[in-house]
Amino acid sequence: MKILLLYATEFGYKTTIKTLLDFPDIEEDKSYKEIQLAFIQVEKEDEENIIPLEKKLIKNLKWIVKKNSTNKIVLHSFAHLSESKADPVVTKEFFNAVEKRLSNSGFEVFQTPFGYFLDLKLEAPGFSTARVFKSI
């Protein structure tokens, strides 16, 4: 699993092109302030170890939101961090499980529409924990 963690003072997106036909049709235009972004790629080899990776991801997310003094997280499937890609259904179920666990821990958690290209608006400050890449 690869994760790119970006802290944003402002983040917004608008759905553009649907890439996965088996997922719901969504037209959405949203924006957030003072939010932690998690661009996540679940890789094919992760499918066999999904539960331990869920725990590692949550641990990393809890650490970074504390460092960046926010309680809000956006989970975004970003299938451009590696050439290896997990099955889309596995990835979406993984995102839903992570969202549920983080929400149950008191975080505000959002997901970008799954299976879409998005127009993005991003303002990110320039300090060390505003941009973190991890391979877990």
C-alpha positions as CSV (number, residue, x, y, z in Angstrom):
1,M,0.0,0.0,0.0
2,K,1.2,3.5,-0.9
3,I,-0.1,6.6,0.8
4,L,0.5,10.2,0.1
5,L,-0.6,12.4,3.0
6,L,-1.3,16.1,2.3
7,Y,-2.5,18.6,4.8
8,A,-4.6,21.2,3.0
9,T,-5.9,24.6,4.2
10,E,-8.3,24.2,1.4
11,F,-9.3,21.2,-0.7
12,G,-12.1,20.8,-3.2
13,Y,-13.1,18.5,-6.0
14,K,-15.7,18.1,-8.7
15,T,-16.4,14.8,-10.4
16,T,-15.5,14.7,-14.1
17,I,-15.1,11.3,-15.8
18,K,-16.4,8.0,-14.5
19,T,-13.7,5.3,-14.8
20,L,-15.4,2.3,-13.1
21,L,-18.7,1.5,-14.7
22,D,-19.8,-0.9,-11.9
23,F,-19.9,1.8,-9.3
24,P,-22.7,4.4,-8.6
25,D,-23.2,7.5,-10.8
26,I,-22.2,10.5,-8.8
27,E,-22.2,14.2,-9.6
28,E,-20.5,16.0,-6.8
29,D,-18.7,19.3,-6.1
30,K,-17.4,19.6,-2.5
31,S,-14.9,21.7,-0.6
32,Y,-13.2,21.5,2.8
33,K,-11.0,23.6,5.0
34,E,-8.2,22.6,7.3
35,I,-8.3,18.9,6.3
36,Q,-5.9,16.0,6.1
37,L,-5.9,14.3,2.7
38,A,-5.0,10.6,2.3
39,F,-4.3,9.6,-1.3
40,I,-4.2,5.8,-1.0
41,Q,-3.3,3.1,-3.4
42,V,-4.2,-0.4,-2.3
43,E,-1.9,-2.8,-4.3
44,K,-2.7,-6.3,-5.6
45,E,-0.4,-7.9,-3.0
46,D,-2.3,-6.1,-0.2
47,E,-5.4,-8.1,-0.8
48,E,-4.0,-11.0,1.3
49,N,-3.1,-8.8,4.3
50,I,-5.9,-6.3,4.3
51,I,-6.7,-6.3,8.0
52,P,-3.1,-5.6,9.2
53,L,-2.8,-2.9,6.6
54,E,-6.1,-1.3,7.8
55,K,-4.6,-1.1,11.3
56,K,-1.3,0.4,10.0
57,L,-3.1,3.0,7.8
58,I,-5.4,4.0,10.7
59,K,-2.3,4.4,13.0
60,N,-0.6,6.6,10.4
61,L,-3.7,8.7,9.9
62,K,-4.2,9.2,13.6
63,W,-0.5,10.3,13.9
64,I,-0.6,12.8,11.0
65,V,-3.9,14.4,12.0
66,K,-2.5,15.0,15.5
67,K,0.6,16.5,14.0
68,N,-1.4,18.8,11.8
69,S,-4.0,19.7,14.4
70,T,-7.1,18.7,12.5
71,N,-9.9,16.1,13.1
72,K,-11.0,15.9,9.5
73,I,-9.8,13.4,6.9
74,V,-10.5,12.8,3.2
75,L,-9.8,9.3,1.9
76,H,-9.1,9.4,-1.8
77,S,-8.3,6.4,-4.0
78,F,-5.2,7.4,-6.0
79,A,-4.2,4.6,-8.3
80,H,-1.1,6.4,-9.6
81,L,1.3,5.7,-6.7
82,S,2.3,2.2,-8.0
83,E,1.8,0.0,-11.0
84,S,0.2,-2.7,-8.8
85,K,-3.6,-2.3,-8.3
86,A,-5.9,-4.2,-6.0
87,D,-9.4,-5.2,-7.2
88,P,-11.6,-2.1,-7.1
89,V,-14.3,-3.9,-4.9
90,V,-11.6,-4.8,-2.4
91,T,-10.3,-1.2,-2.4
92,K,-13.7,0.3,-1.9
93,E,-14.5,-2.1,1.0
94,F,-11.2,-1.3,2.5
95,F,-12.0,2.5,2.3
96,N,-15.4,1.9,3.9
97,A,-13.9,-0.1,6.8
98,V,-11.2,2.6,7.4
99,E,-13.9,5.3,7.4
100,K,-16.1,3.4,9.8
101,R,-13.2,2.8,12.3
102,L,-12.0,6.4,12.1
103,S,-15.5,7.8,12.5
104,N,-16.1,5.5,15.5
105,S,-12.9,7.1,17.0
106,G,-14.3,10.6,16.7
107,F,-12.9,11.8,13.4
108,E,-14.8,13.4,10.6
109,V,-14.1,11.2,7.6
110,F,-15.1,11.8,4.0
111,Q,-14.4,9.9,0.8
112,T,-14.1,11.3,-2.7
113,P,-16.3,9.5,-5.2
114,F,-14.8,6.1,-6.0
115,G,-14.1,5.3,-9.7
116,Y,-13.9,8.9,-11.0
117,F,-11.4,11.4,-12.2
118,L,-11.8,14.6,-10.3
119,D,-11.0,18.2,-10.9
120,L,-9.0,19.2,-7.8
121,K,-8.5,22.4,-6.0
122,L,-5.7,22.3,-3.4
123,E,-4.0,24.8,-1.2
124,A,-1.3,23.2,1.0
125,P,1.1,25.0,3.4
126,G,4.8,24.4,3.3
127,F,5.8,22.7,6.5
128,S,7.3,19.3,7.1
129,T,4.2,17.3,8.0
130,A,2.1,18.9,5.3
131,R,3.4,16.3,2.8
132,V,4.3,12.8,3.8
133,F,4.7,9.7,1.6
134,K,4.6,6.2,3.1
135,S,4.8,2.7,1.8
136,I,3.1,0.3,4.3
